[in-house]
């Protein structure tokens, strides 16, 4: 495997200290960088869909 691919995989599966701290639960749940990226992609998709739905409904006149 190429070094770049290896380092990206390593980063993807590494613990995200910031989001683990921000979203800490009593169960000790941790989050990886990959989970954070996926959550952001889903959020952006939701906002795009909401914007399209609002425009189709006549919300932007």
C-alpha positions in Angstrom: 0.0 0.0 0.0 1.2 3.5 -0.8 2.3 5.7 2.1 -0.4 8.3 1.4 -3.1 5.7 1.4 -1.8 4.3 4.6 -1.7 7.7 6.3 -5.2 8.6 5.2 -6.5 5.2 6.5 -4.7 5.8 9.8 -6.2 9.3 10.1 -9.7 8.1 9.1 -9.8 5.5 11.9 -8.1 7.6 14.5 -10.0 9.0 17.4 -11.3 12.6 17.0 -10.4 14.2 20.3 -12.4 17.4 19.6 -15.7 15.7 18.8 -15.2 13.0 21.4 -14.8 15.8 24.0 -17.7 17.9 22.7 -20.1 14.9 22.4 -18.9 12.9 25.4 -21.5 10.7 27.0 -21.5 8.8 30.3 -20.9 5.6 28.4 -17.4 6.8 27.3 -18.4 6.9 23.6 -15.6 7.9 21.2 -15.8 9.2 17.6 -13.4 8.7 14.8 -12.4 11.2 12.1 -14.3 9.1 9.6 -17.5 9.3 11.6 -17.2 13.0 11.9 -16.7 13.4 8.1 -19.7 11.2 7.4 -21.8 13.2 9.8 -20.8 16.5 8.1 -21.6 15.1 4.7 -25.1 14.0 5.9 -25.7 17.4 7.4 -24.7 19.2 4.2 -26.9 16.9 2.1 -29.8 17.6 4.5 -29.3 21.3 4.2 -29.2 21.1 0.4 -32.4 19.0 0.3 -34.1 21.5 2.6 -33.0 24.4 0.4 -34.3 22.7 -2.7 -37.6 21.8 -1.0 -38.0 25.4 0.1 -37.3 26.7 -3.3 -39.8 24.3 -4.9 -42.4 25.4 -2.4 -41.9 29.0 -3.4 -39.9 30.0 -0.3 -37.4 32.1 -2.2 -39.4 34.8 -4.0 
